[in-house]
Amino acid sequence: MPEPSSNDKPVVPLDRREVFAIVAEEHKAALAEYAADTQRSLESFRAGNESGTEAIKAATLINGGASVAMLAFIGHLASIQAKAAVIMGFAEPLRLFVMGALLGVVASGVTYLAHMFYIGSLTREFRSKEAKREGDEKLASIKHKASVRWGHVGQGINFIAILTVVAALLCFGFGCYIAYRAFESGIAPTT
């Protein structure tokens, strides 16, 4: 049997108050960590929403502005009686810019739809937690599975919104390229 060292202290059992105080402190720490994680998650979600909203606005604005500019330019070409082939060379970029503006508006609507699915997911998650607190494990499981499904559908719809914005930006890029090529072909009034 080893001999007790001078560093060994006798183990004194804790009374209930001490145990309660330790557990309460651990609970406070866990709650503070949960609150920090929730806040960080919320801020990340808000930043993502703001970025997406700004991308939709930018795609709609640049395509809408290009559409208006192209319409004005086509009007100018018609007023100086440019050749019909020259004017028609700018019809395709106009079509792409208008499509890009429309896609930006569609992306905004799709984003709203994705948001509604996220809200539906959260509602079902809260109902799941409520059922769990009330001891109804079956209902809690059903609501949890529904929450996960609604969240997945929301993510899928959000991905569609992202693709729609990318398509709007591609419309702008291709429209600019085709307009550039039309400018290269030369513009001269009919004589």
Sine and cosine of phi, psi and omega as CSV:
sin_phi,cos_phi,sin_psi,cos_psi,sin_omega,cos_omega
0.00,0.00,0.79,-0.61,-0.01,-1.00
-0.94,0.35,0.51,-0.86,0.00,-1.00
-0.99,0.14,0.64,-0.77,0.01,-1.00
-0.90,0.43,0.69,-0.72,0.02,-1.00
-1.00,0.07,0.20,-0.98,-0.03,-1.00
-0.96,0.29,-0.26,0.96,-0.01,-1.00
-1.00,0.09,-0.30,0.95,-0.01,-1.00
-0.94,0.35,0.79,-0.62,0.04,-1.00
-0.95,-0.33,0.55,-0.83,0.02,-1.00
-0.93,0.38,0.63,-0.78,0.00,-1.00
-0.99,0.14,0.84,-0.54,0.00,-1.00
-0.95,-0.31,0.83,-0.56,0.01,-1.00
-0.90,0.43,0.54,-0.84,0.01,-1.00
-0.99,0.11,0.56,-0.83,0.09,-1.00
-1.00,0.04,0.10,-0.99,-0.09,-1.00
-0.86,0.51,-0.65,0.76,-0.02,-1.00
-0.90,0.44,-0.65,0.76,0.01,-1.00
-0.92,0.40,-0.68,0.73,0.04,-1.00
-0.89,0.46,-0.71,0.71,0.02,-1.00
-0.87,0.49,-0.66,0.75,0.00,-1.00
-0.90,0.43,-0.65,0.76,0.02,-1.00
-0.91,0.41,-0.72,0.70,0.01,-1.00
-0.90,0.44,-0.66,0.75,0.01,-1.00
-0.89,0.46,-0.66,0.75,0.03,-1.00
-0.91,0.41,-0.66,0.75,0.04,-1.00
-0.89,0.45,-0.64,0.77,0.02,-1.00
-0.91,0.42,-0.67,0.74,0.03,-1.00
-0.87,0.49,-0.67,0.74,0.00,-1.00
-0.91,0.42,-0.68,0.73,0.02,-1.00
-0.90,0.43,-0.64,0.77,0.01,-1.00
-0.92,0.40,-0.65,0.76,0.03,-1.00
-0.91,0.42,-0.65,0.76,0.04,-1.00
-0.90,0.43,-0.67,0.74,0.03,-1.00
-0.89,0.46,-0.68,0.73,0.01,-1.00
-0.90,0.44,-0.66,0.75,0.01,-1.00
-0.91,0.41,-0.68,0.73,0.02,-1.00
-0.90,0.45,-0.66,0.75,0.01,-1.00
-0.90,0.44,-0.69,0.72,0.01,-1.00
-0.90,0.44,-0.68,0.73,0.01,-1.00
-0.90,0.45,-0.66,0.75,0.03,-1.00
-0.90,0.44,-0.68,0.73,0.01,-1.00
-0.90,0.44,-0.68,0.73,0.01,-1.00
-0.91,0.42,-0.63,0.78,0.04,-1.00
-0.90,0.44,-0.68,0.74,0.02,-1.00
-0.89,0.45,-0.69,0.72,0.02,-1.00
-0.89,0.45,-0.68,0.73,0.01,-1.00
-0.89,0.45,-0.66,0.76,0.05,-1.00
-0.89,0.45,-0.67,0.74,0.04,-1.00
-0.89,0.46,-0.70,0.72,0.00,-1.00
-0.90,0.43,-0.66,0.75,0.02,-1.00
-0.89,0.46,-0.71,0.71,0.02,-1.00
-0.89,0.45,-0.67,0.74,0.02,-1.00
-0.89,0.46,-0.68,0.74,0.02,-1.00
-0.91,0.41,-0.60,0.80,0.04,-1.00
-0.91,0.42,-0.65,0.76,0.03,-1.00
-0.90,0.43,-0.71,0.71,0.02,-1.00
-0.87,0.49,-0.69,0.72,-0.03,-1.00
-0.89,0.45,-0.72,0.69,-0.01,-1.00
-0.88,0.47,-0.67,0.74,0.00,-1.00
-0.93,0.38,-0.68,0.73,-0.04,-1.00
-0.91,0.41,-0.74,0.67,-0.06,-1.00
-0.93,0.38,-0.61,0.79,0.03,-1.00
-0.95,0.33,-0.65,0.76,0.04,-1.00
-0.90,0.44,-0.69,0.73,0.03,-1.00
-0.90,0.43,-0.66,0.76,0.02,-1.00
-0.92,0.40,-0.59,0.81,0.04,-1.00
-0.89,0.46,-0.72,0.69,0.00,-1.00
-0.90,0.44,-0.70,0.72,0.01,-1.00
-0.89,0.46,-0.66,0.75,-0.01,-1.00
-0.92,0.39,-0.64,0.77,0.07,-1.00
-0.87,0.49,-0.69,0.73,0.02,-1.00
-0.90,0.44,-0.64,0.77,-0.01,-1.00
-0.93,0.37,-0.67,0.74,0.05,-1.00
-0.89,0.46,-0.64,0.77,0.07,-1.00
-0.87,0.49,-0.66,0.75,0.03,-1.00
-0.90,0.44,-0.68,0.73,0.02,-1.00
-0.87,0.50,-0.65,0.76,0.02,-1.00
-0.91,0.41,-0.60,0.80,-0.03,-1.00
-0.94,0.34,-0.48,0.88,0.05,-1.00
-1.00,-0.05,0.13,0.99,0.03,-1.00
0.84,0.54,0.77,0.63,0.09,-1.00
-0.93,0.37,0.31,-0.95,0.00,-1.00
-0.87,0.49,0.54,-0.84,-0.01,-1.00
-0.87,0.49,-0.59,0.81,0.00,-1.00
-0.90,0.44,-0.60,0.80,0.02,-1.00
-0.92,0.39,-0.72,0.69,0.01,-1.00
-0.88,0.47,-0.69,0.72,-0.01,-1.00
-0.91,0.42,-0.41,0.91,0.06,-1.00
-0.90,0.43,-0.36,0.93,0.01,-1.00
-0.99,-0.17,0.00,1.00,0.03,-1.00
-0.94,0.33,-0.63,0.77,-0.01,-1.00
-0.90,0.43,-0.72,0.69,0.07,-1.00
-0.87,0.49,-0.62,0.78,0.04,-1.00
-0.87,0.50,-0.70,0.71,0.01,-1.00
-0.87,0.49,-0.67,0.74,0.01,-1.00
-0.91,0.41,-0.65,0.76,0.02,-1.00
-0.91,0.42,-0.66,0.75,0.03,-1.00
-0.91,0.42,-0.67,0.74,0.05,-1.00
-0.88,0.48,-0.65,0.76,0.02,-1.00
-0.89,0.46,-0.66,0.75,0.04,-1.00
-0.90,0.43,-0.67,0.74,0.03,-1.00
-0.89,0.45,-0.67,0.74,0.03,-1.00
-0.89,0.46,-0.57,0.82,0.06,-1.00
-0.89,0.45,-0.66,0.75,0.04,-1.00
-0.93,0.38,-0.66,0.75,0.04,-1.00
-0.88,0.47,-0.67,0.74,0.02,-1.00
-0.86,0.51,-0.61,0.80,0.04,-1.00
-0.89,0.45,-0.69,0.72,0.04,-1.00
-0.92,0.40,-0.63,0.77,0.01,-1.00
-0.91,0.41,-0.61,0.79,0.05,-1.00
-0.89,0.47,-0.65,0.76,0.06,-1.00
-0.87,0.48,-0.68,0.74,0.02,-1.00
-0.89,0.46,-0.69,0.73,0.04,-1.00
-0.87,0.49,-0.66,0.75,0.02,-1.00
-0.88,0.48,-0.64,0.77,0.01,-1.00
-0.89,0.45,-0.60,0.80,0.05,-1.00
-0.93,0.36,-0.60,0.80,0.07,-1.00
-0.90,0.44,-0.65,0.76,0.05,-1.00
-0.89,0.45,-0.68,0.73,0.05,-1.00
-0.87,0.49,-0.62,0.78,0.03,-1.00
-0.90,0.43,-0.72,0.69,0.01,-1.00
-0.89,0.45,-0.65,0.76,0.01,-1.00
-0.86,0.51,-0.71,0.71,0.00,-1.00
-0.93,0.37,-0.57,0.82,0.05,-1.00
-0.90,0.43,-0.69,0.72,0.02,-1.00
-0.90,0.44,-0.64,0.77,0.04,-1.00
-0.91,0.42,-0.57,0.82,0.05,-1.00
-0.90,0.44,-0.71,0.70,0.01,-1.00
-0.91,0.42,-0.62,0.79,0.03,-1.00
-0.90,0.44,-0.69,0.72,0.01,-1.00
-0.90,0.43,-0.60,0.80,0.02,-1.00
-0.91,0.41,-0.66,0.75,0.04,-1.00
-0.90,0.44,-0.53,0.84,0.00,-1.00
-0.99,0.11,-0.02,1.00,0.06,-1.00
1.00,0.05,0.14,0.99,0.00,-1.00
-1.00,-0.08,0.99,0.12,-0.08,-1.00
-0.90,0.43,-0.59,0.81,-0.02,-1.00
-0.90,0.44,-0.76,0.65,0.02,-1.00
-0.90,0.44,-0.62,0.78,0.02,-1.00
-0.87,0.48,-0.67,0.74,0.01,-1.00
-0.91,0.41,-0.68,0.73,0.01,-1.00
-0.89,0.46,-0.72,0.69,-0.02,-1.00
-0.92,0.39,-0.59,0.81,0.02,-1.00
-0.91,0.42,-0.71,0.71,0.02,-1.00
-0.89,0.46,-0.64,0.77,0.04,-1.00
-0.90,0.43,-0.64,0.77,0.03,-1.00
-0.87,0.49,-0.69,0.73,0.01,-1.00
-0.90,0.44,-0.69,0.73,0.01,-1.00
-0.88,0.48,-0.74,0.67,-0.01,-1.00
-0.88,0.47,-0.62,0.78,0.04,-1.00
-0.90,0.44,-0.66,0.75,0.03,-1.00
-0.91,0.42,-0.66,0.75,0.04,-1.00
-0.89,0.45,-0.67,0.74,0.05,-1.00
-0.86,0.50,-0.66,0.75,0.04,-1.00
-0.91,0.42,-0.65,0.76,0.03,-1.00
-0.89,0.46,-0.69,0.72,0.01,-1.00
-0.92,0.40,-0.61,0.79,0.05,-1.00
-0.88,0.47,-0.63,0.78,0.05,-1.00
-0.89,0.45,-0.62,0.78,0.06,-1.00
-0.89,0.46,-0.64,0.77,0.03,-1.00
-0.89,0.46,-0.66,0.75,0.02,-1.00
-0.89,0.45,-0.71,0.70,0.03,-1.00
-0.88,0.47,-0.58,0.81,0.01,-1.00
-0.91,0.41,-0.65,0.76,0.04,-1.00
-0.92,0.39,-0.66,0.75,0.05,-1.00
-0.87,0.50,-0.68,0.73,0.03,-1.00
-0.88,0.47,-0.63,0.77,0.02,-1.00
-0.90,0.44,-0.66,0.75,0.02,-1.00
-0.93,0.38,-0.60,0.80,0.07,-1.00
-0.90,0.43,-0.62,0.78,0.07,-1.00
-0.85,0.52,-0.68,0.73,0.02,-1.00
-0.89,0.45,-0.73,0.68,-0.02,-1.00
-0.88,0.48,-0.73,0.68,0.01,-1.00
-0.92,0.39,-0.62,0.79,0.05,-1.00
-0.87,0.50,-0.68,0.73,0.04,-1.00
-0.89,0.45,-0.68,0.74,0.00,-1.00
-0.89,0.46,-0.73,0.69,-0.02,-1.00
-0.92,0.40,-0.61,0.79,0.06,-1.00
-0.90,0.44,-0.66,0.75,0.04,-1.00
-0.87,0.50,-0.70,0.71,0.02,-1.00
-0.89,0.46,-0.61,0.80,0.03,-1.00
-0.92,0.40,-0.61,0.79,0.06,-1.00
-0.91,0.41,-0.59,0.81,0.01,-1.00
-0.90,0.44,-0.50,0.87,-0.04,-1.00
-0.94,0.35,-0.28,0.96,0.05,-1.00
1.00,-0.08,0.56,-0.83,-0.02,-1.00
-0.81,-0.59,0.87,-0.50,0.03,-1.00
-0.65,-0.76,0.64,-0.77,0.04,-1.00
-0.94,0.33,0.46,-0.89,0.08,-1.00
-0.96,0.28,0.61,-0.79,0.01,-1.00
-0.84,-0.54,0.00,0.00,0.00,0.00
